[in-house]
Amino acid sequence: LKLGPGRAALAADRDGATFGFWEGQRLAWSVGQGNAPARLELRTRDAFEAAIFYAEVFDWASGEPGGCEVTYEHDQVVVHDGPYTVATLRGGAVESAPDPRVRPRWDVHFPVRDIEKVAAVAVAAGGTVTPVTTTADGEGHQAVVRDPDGGLFTVTST
């Protein structure tokens, strides 16, 4: 995948959740739209405070063309781009996650067909995988994968 010329930066929010942004050529897909290969979720201590921070940084809910709509639904902040959910911000006891090393962070969820197969491949490649659990909506299963360098992501099957 070649993006072409551009600039990237990494930053952290007030609780330490890291995020990156890119200025330059964009991919043909957007998170939450069509066949996008991922969805984004922020697990943090205070979702409302985090939403204010990200709204200031990324100009969410500005009312400008290309802006997002931010709503509060079922104890979480949801960012919409038209009919698509771009991100979900969830607050609460992050320390009670299955992996005690997990702190406030953005989580990328990759949909997979066979979660057990993906978990086995991840372990064979030197990663670790948390036990498979039921998703919050009860409609699928998920597992958190830690790559050999410590990077975390979630695989989800429905």
CYANA upper distance limits for C-alpha pairs under 8 A (distance plus 0.5 A):
  3 LEU  CA     24 GLY  CA      8.34
  3 LEU  CA     25 GLN  CA      6.44
  3 LEU  CA     26 ARG  CA      7.53
  3 LEU  CA     27 LEU  CA      7.93
  4 GLY  CA     24 GLY  CA      8.01
  4 GLY  CA     25 GLN  CA      6.91
  5 PRO  CA     24 GLY  CA      6.82
  5 PRO  CA     25 GLN  CA      7.72
  6 GLY  CA     22 TRP  CA      7.58
  6 GLY  CA     23 GLU  CA      5.95
  6 GLY  CA     24 GLY  CA      4.72
  6 GLY  CA     25 GLN  CA      7.36
  7 ARG  CA     22 TRP  CA      6.30
  7 ARG  CA     23 GLU  CA      5.68
  7 ARG  CA     24 GLY  CA      7.02
  8 ALA  CA     20 GLY  CA      7.53
  8 ALA  CA     21 PHE  CA      6.20
  8 ALA  CA     22 TRP  CA      5.00
  8 ALA  CA     23 GLU  CA      6.85
  9 ALA  CA     20 GLY  CA      6.03
  9 ALA  CA     21 PHE  CA      6.15
  9 ALA  CA     22 TRP  CA      7.26
 10 LEU  CA     18 THR  CA      7.46
 10 LEU  CA     19 PHE  CA      6.27
 10 LEU  CA     20 GLY  CA      4.79
 10 LEU  CA     21 PHE  CA      7.22
 11 ALA  CA     18 THR  CA      6.09
 11 ALA  CA     19 PHE  CA      6.07
 11 ALA  CA     20 GLY  CA      6.66
 12 ALA  CA     16 GLY  CA      5.67
 12 ALA  CA     17 ALA  CA      5.77
 12 ALA  CA     18 THR  CA      4.61
 12 ALA  CA     19 PHE  CA      6.52
 13 ASP  CA     17 ALA  CA      5.96
 13 ASP  CA     18 THR  CA      6.97
 13 ASP  CA     19 PHE  CA      8.34
 13 ASP  CA     50 ALA  CA      8.18
 13 ASP  CA     53 PHE  CA      7.95
 14 ARG  CA     50 ALA  CA      8.32
 15 ASP  CA     44 THR  CA      7.74
 15 ASP  CA     45 ARG  CA      8.09
 15 ASP  CA    104 PRO  CA      6.87
 16 GLY  CA    104 PRO  CA      6.87
 16 GLY  CA    105 ARG  CA      7.80
 17 ALA  CA     44 THR  CA      8.20
 17 ALA  CA    103 ARG  CA      8.19
 17 ALA  CA    104 PRO  CA      5.56
 17 ALA  CA    105 ARG  CA      4.60
 17 ALA  CA    106 TRP  CA      6.79
 18 THR  CA    105 ARG  CA      6.81
 18 THR  CA    106 TRP  CA      7.45
 19 PHE  CA    106 TRP  CA      7.50
 29 TRP  CA     33 GLN  CA      7.47
 29 TRP  CA     34 GLY  CA      8.14
 29 TRP  CA     35 ASN  CA      8.06
 29 TRP  CA     36 ALA  CA      6.30
 30 SER  CA     34 GLY  CA      8.49
 30 SER  CA     36 ALA  CA      6.61
 31 VAL  CA     36 ALA  CA      6.09
 31 VAL  CA     37 PRO  CA      8.01
 31 VAL  CA     38 ALA  CA      6.69
 31 VAL  CA     39 ARG  CA      6.24
 31 VAL  CA     40 LEU  CA      7.88
 31 VAL  CA     85 THR  CA      8.40
 31 VAL  CA     86 VAL  CA      6.06
 31 VAL  CA     87 ALA  CA      8.49
 32 GLY  CA     36 ALA  CA      6.53
 32 GLY  CA     38 ALA  CA      7.62
 32 GLY  CA     39 ARG  CA      6.27
 32 GLY  CA     84 TYR  CA      5.98
 32 GLY  CA     85 THR  CA      5.74
 32 GLY  CA     86 VAL  CA      5.46
 32 GLY  CA     87 ALA  CA      8.22
 33 GLN  CA     84 TYR  CA      6.26
 33 GLN  CA     85 THR  CA      8.19
 33 GLN  CA     86 VAL  CA      8.34
 37 PRO  CA    110 PHE  CA      6.60
 37 PRO  CA    111 PRO  CA      7.29
 38 ALA  CA    108 VAL  CA      6.84
 38 ALA  CA    109 HIS  CA      5.81
 38 ALA  CA    110 PHE  CA      5.20
 38 ALA  CA    111 PRO  CA      7.10
 39 ARG  CA     86 VAL  CA      7.45
 39 ARG  CA     87 ALA  CA      7.25
 39 ARG  CA    108 VAL  CA      6.35
 39 ARG  CA    109 HIS  CA      5.74
 39 ARG  CA    110 PHE  CA      7.45
 40 LEU  CA     86 VAL  CA      7.31
 40 LEU  CA     87 ALA  CA      5.35
 40 LEU  CA     88 THR  CA      7.01
 40 LEU  CA    106 TRP  CA      7.33
 40 LEU  CA    107 ASP  CA      6.32
 40 LEU  CA    108 VAL  CA      5.40
 40 LEU  CA    109 HIS  CA      6.83
 41 GLU  CA     87 ALA  CA      6.01
 41 GLU  CA     88 THR  CA      5.21
 41 GLU  CA     89 LEU  CA      6.24
 41 GLU  CA     90 ARG  CA      7.86
 41 GLU  CA    106 TRP  CA      6.17
 41 GLU  CA    107 ASP  CA      5.58
 41 GLU  CA    108 VAL  CA      7.03
 41 GLU  CA    109 HIS  CA      8.23
 42 LEU  CA     87 ALA  CA      8.06
 42 LEU  CA     88 THR  CA      6.72
 42 LEU  CA     89 LEU  CA      5.08
 42 LEU  CA     90 ARG  CA      6.49
 42 LEU  CA    104 PRO  CA      7.89
 42 LEU  CA    105 ARG  CA      6.27
 42 LEU  CA    106 TRP  CA      4.81
 42 LEU  CA    107 ASP  CA      6.48
 43 ARG  CA     47 ALA  CA      8.30
 43 ARG  CA     89 LEU  CA      6.73
 43 ARG  CA     90 ARG  CA      5.58
 43 ARG  CA     91 GLY  CA      6.53
 43 ARG  CA     92 GLY  CA      8.32
 43 ARG  CA     94 VAL  CA      7.10
 43 ARG  CA    103 ARG  CA      8.46
 43 ARG  CA    104 PRO  CA      5.91
 43 ARG  CA    105 ARG  CA      6.11
 43 ARG  CA    106 TRP  CA      6.86
 43 ARG  CA    107 ASP  CA      7.84
 44 THR  CA     50 ALA  CA      8.09
 44 THR  CA     89 LEU  CA      7.88
 44 THR  CA     90 ARG  CA      6.68
 44 THR  CA     91 GLY  CA      5.41
 44 THR  CA     92 GLY  CA      7.09
 44 THR  CA     93 ALA  CA      8.42
 44 THR  CA     94 VAL  CA      6.80
 44 THR  CA    103 ARG  CA      8.12
 44 THR  CA    104 PRO  CA      4.99
 44 THR  CA    105 ARG  CA      7.10
 45 ARG  CA     90 ARG  CA      8.43
 45 ARG  CA     91 GLY  CA      5.27
 45 ARG  CA     92 GLY  CA      5.49
 45 ARG  CA     93 ALA  CA      6.89
 45 ARG  CA     94 VAL  CA      7.01
 45 ARG  CA    104 PRO  CA      7.43
 46 ASP  CA     50 ALA  CA      6.74
 46 ASP  CA     90 ARG  CA      8.07
 46 ASP  CA     91 GLY  CA      5.19
 46 ASP  CA     92 GLY  CA      7.09
 47 ALA  CA     51 ALA  CA      6.52
 47 ALA  CA     76 GLN  CA      7.12
 47 ALA  CA     77 VAL  CA      6.87
 47 ALA  CA     89 LEU  CA      5.89
 47 ALA  CA     90 ARG  CA      5.78
 47 ALA  CA     91 GLY  CA      5.01
 47 ALA  CA     92 GLY  CA      8.49
 48 PHE  CA     52 ILE  CA      6.96
 48 PHE  CA     76 GLN  CA      8.49
 48 PHE  CA     77 VAL  CA      7.25
 48 PHE  CA     91 GLY  CA      8.31
 49 GLU  CA     53 PHE  CA      6.93
 50 ALA  CA     54 TYR  CA      6.71
 50 ALA  CA     89 LEU  CA      8.18
 51 ALA  CA     55 ALA  CA      6.37
 51 ALA  CA     77 VAL  CA      7.50
 51 ALA  CA     89 LEU  CA      7.78
 52 ILE  CA     56 GLU  CA      6.76
 53 PHE  CA     57 VAL  CA      6.83
 54 TYR  CA     58 PHE  CA      6.26
 54 TYR  CA     59 ASP  CA      8.02
 54 TYR  CA     60 TRP  CA      7.69
 55 ALA  CA     59 ASP  CA      5.45
 55 ALA  CA     60 TRP  CA      4.82
 55 ALA  CA     61 ALA  CA      7.27
 56 GLU  CA     60 TRP  CA      7.52
 59 ASP  CA     67 GLY  CA      7.67
 60 TRP  CA     67 GLY  CA      6.24
 60 TRP  CA     68 CYS  CA      5.76
 60 TRP  CA     69 GLU  CA      7.49
 60 TRP  CA     70 VAL  CA      7.74
 61 ALA  CA     67 GLY  CA      6.42
 61 ALA  CA     68 CYS  CA      5.67
 61 ALA  CA     69 GLU  CA      5.62
 61 ALA  CA     70 VAL  CA      6.53
 62 SER  CA     67 GLY  CA      6.54
 62 SER  CA     68 CYS  CA      7.98
 63 GLY  CA     67 GLY  CA      6.61
 63 GLY  CA     68 CYS  CA      8.22
 66 GLY  CA     81 ASP  CA      8.49
 67 GLY  CA     81 ASP  CA      7.77
 68 CYS  CA     79 VAL  CA      6.93
 68 CYS  CA     80 HIS  CA      6.05
 68 CYS  CA     81 ASP  CA      5.47
 68 CYS  CA     82 GLY  CA      7.85
 69 GLU  CA     79 VAL  CA      6.32
 69 GLU  CA     80 HIS  CA      5.58
 69 GLU  CA     81 ASP  CA      6.95
 69 GLU  CA     82 GLY  CA      8.05
 70 VAL  CA     77 VAL  CA      7.38
 70 VAL  CA     78 VAL  CA      6.24
 70 VAL  CA     79 VAL  CA      5.09
 70 VAL  CA     80 HIS  CA      6.74
 71 THR  CA     77 VAL  CA      6.23
 71 THR  CA     78 VAL  CA      5.79
 71 THR  CA     79 VAL  CA      7.05
 71 THR  CA     80 HIS  CA      8.45
 72 TYR  CA     76 GLN  CA      6.19
 72 TYR  CA     77 VAL  CA      5.03
 72 TYR  CA     78 VAL  CA      6.63
 73 GLU  CA     77 VAL  CA      6.71
 73 GLU  CA     78 VAL  CA      7.29
 75 ASP  CA     90 ARG  CA      7.88
 75 ASP  CA     91 GLY  CA      8.39
 76 GLN  CA     88 THR  CA      7.36
 76 GLN  CA     89 LEU  CA      6.24
 76 GLN  CA     90 ARG  CA      5.45
 76 GLN  CA     91 GLY  CA      7.41
 77 VAL  CA     88 THR  CA      6.33
 77 VAL  CA     89 LEU  CA      5.47
 77 VAL  CA     90 ARG  CA      7.13
 78 VAL  CA     85 THR  CA      7.44
 78 VAL  CA     86 VAL  CA      8.23
 78 VAL  CA     87 ALA  CA      6.52
 78 VAL  CA     88 THR  CA      5.13
 78 VAL  CA     89 LEU  CA      6.83
 79 VAL  CA     85 THR  CA      6.40
 79 VAL  CA     86 VAL  CA      5.98
 79 VAL  CA     87 ALA  CA      5.68
 79 VAL  CA     88 THR  CA      6.78
 80 HIS  CA     84 TYR  CA      5.96
 80 HIS  CA     85 THR  CA      4.98
 80 HIS  CA     86 VAL  CA      5.90
 80 HIS  CA     87 ALA  CA      7.80
 81 ASP  CA     85 THR  CA      6.86
 81 ASP  CA     86 VAL  CA      6.79
 93 ALA  CA     97 ALA  CA      8.26
 94 VAL  CA    102 VAL  CA      7.60
 94 VAL  CA    103 ARG  CA      6.53
 94 VAL  CA    104 PRO  CA      6.97
 95 GLU  CA    100 PRO  CA      6.44
 95 GLU  CA    101 ARG  CA      8.30
 95 GLU  CA    102 VAL  CA      7.21
 95 GLU  CA    103 ARG  CA      6.99
 96 SER  CA    100 PRO  CA      7.32
 97 ALA  CA    102 VAL  CA      7.24
 98 PRO  CA    130 THR  CA      7.69
 99 ASP  CA    130 THR  CA      7.75
107 ASP  CA    152 LEU  CA      7.93
107 ASP  CA    153 PHE  CA      6.36
107 ASP  CA    154 THR  CA      7.36
108 VAL  CA    153 PHE  CA      5.86
108 VAL  CA    154 THR  CA      6.61
109 HIS  CA    153 PHE  CA      6.82
109 HIS  CA    154 THR  CA      5.17
109 HIS  CA    155 VAL  CA      6.06
109 HIS  CA    156 THR  CA      6.95
110 PHE  CA    153 PHE  CA      8.23
110 PHE  CA    154 THR  CA      6.73
110 PHE  CA    155 VAL  CA      5.37
110 PHE  CA    156 THR  CA      6.56
111 PRO  CA    155 VAL  CA      6.34
111 PRO  CA    156 THR  CA      5.33
111 PRO  CA    157 SER  CA      6.20
112 VAL  CA    118 VAL  CA      8.12
112 VAL  CA    155 VAL  CA      6.86
112 VAL  CA    156 THR  CA      6.38
112 VAL  CA    157 SER  CA      5.78
113 ARG  CA    157 SER  CA      6.31
113 ARG  CA    158 THR  CA      8.22
114 ASP  CA    118 VAL  CA      6.86
114 ASP  CA    157 SER  CA      7.32
115 ILE  CA    119 ALA  CA      6.55
115 ILE  CA    141 HIS  CA      8.16
115 ILE  CA    142 GLN  CA      7.80
115 ILE  CA    143 ALA  CA      8.24
115 ILE  CA    155 VAL  CA      7.35
115 ILE  CA    156 THR  CA      7.30
115 ILE  CA    157 SER  CA      6.59
116 GLU  CA    120 ALA  CA      6.73
117 LYS  CA    121 VAL  CA      6.75
118 VAL  CA    122 ALA  CA      6.63
118 VAL  CA    155 VAL  CA      8.48
119 ALA  CA    123 VAL  CA      6.80
119 ALA  CA    129 VAL  CA      6.79
119 ALA  CA    143 ALA  CA      8.26
119 ALA  CA    145 VAL  CA      8.03
120 ALA  CA    124 ALA  CA      6.65
121 VAL  CA    125 ALA  CA      6.65
122 ALA  CA    126 GLY  CA      7.08
122 ALA  CA    127 GLY  CA      5.76
122 ALA  CA    128 THR  CA      7.32
122 ALA  CA    129 VAL  CA      7.89
122 ALA  CA    145 VAL  CA      7.77
122 ALA  CA    147 ASP  CA      7.93
123 VAL  CA    127 GLY  CA      5.17
123 VAL  CA    128 THR  CA      5.89
123 VAL  CA    129 VAL  CA      7.39
125 ALA  CA    148 PRO  CA      8.42
126 GLY  CA    147 ASP  CA      7.42
126 GLY  CA    148 PRO  CA      5.96
127 GLY  CA    145 VAL  CA      7.39
127 GLY  CA    146 ARG  CA      5.96
127 GLY  CA    147 ASP  CA      4.89
127 GLY  CA    148 PRO  CA      5.41
128 THR  CA    145 VAL  CA      6.34
128 THR  CA    146 ARG  CA      5.72
128 THR  CA    147 ASP  CA      7.18
128 THR  CA    148 PRO  CA      8.27
129 VAL  CA    143 ALA  CA      6.99
129 VAL  CA    144 VAL  CA      6.19
129 VAL  CA    145 VAL  CA      5.07
129 VAL  CA    146 ARG  CA      6.84
130 THR  CA    143 ALA  CA      6.09
130 THR  CA    144 VAL  CA      5.89
130 THR  CA    145 VAL  CA      7.20
131 PRO  CA    143 ALA  CA      6.64
131 PRO  CA    144 VAL  CA      8.46
132 VAL  CA    141 HIS  CA      6.89
132 VAL  CA    142 GLN  CA      5.95
132 VAL  CA    143 ALA  CA      5.23
133 THR  CA    141 HIS  CA      5.97
133 THR  CA    142 GLN  CA      5.95
133 THR  CA    143 ALA  CA      6.93
134 THR  CA    138 GLY  CA      6.26
134 THR  CA    139 GLU  CA      7.91
134 THR  CA    140 GLY  CA      6.31
134 THR  CA    141 HIS  CA      4.88
134 THR  CA    142 GLN  CA      6.73
135 THR  CA    139 GLU  CA      6.92
135 THR  CA    140 GLY  CA      5.85
135 THR  CA    141 HIS  CA      5.67
135 THR  CA    142 GLN  CA      6.51
135 THR  CA    156 THR  CA      8.42
139 GLU  CA    158 THR  CA      6.61
140 GLY  CA    156 THR  CA      7.49
140 GLY  CA    157 SER  CA      5.94
140 GLY  CA    158 THR  CA      4.57
141 HIS  CA    156 THR  CA      6.18
141 HIS  CA    157 SER  CA      5.82
141 HIS  CA    158 THR  CA      6.96
142 GLN  CA    154 THR  CA      7.17
142 GLN  CA    155 VAL  CA      6.04
142 GLN  CA    156 THR  CA      4.81
142 GLN  CA    157 SER  CA      6.88
143 ALA  CA    154 THR  CA      6.17
143 ALA  CA    155 VAL  CA      6.10
143 ALA  CA    156 THR  CA      7.29
144 VAL  CA    152 LEU  CA      7.30
144 VAL  CA    153 PHE  CA      6.28
144 VAL  CA    154 THR  CA      4.89
144 VAL  CA    155 VAL  CA      6.99
145 VAL  CA    152 LEU  CA      6.13
145 VAL  CA    153 PHE  CA      5.95
145 VAL  CA    154 THR  CA      6.38
145 VAL  CA    155 VAL  CA      7.81
146 ARG  CA    150 GLY  CA      5.98
146 ARG  CA    151 GLY  CA      5.91
146 ARG  CA    152 LEU  CA      5.07
146 ARG  CA    153 PHE  CA      7.27
147 ASP  CA    151 GLY  CA      5.74
147 ASP  CA    152 LEU  CA      7.05
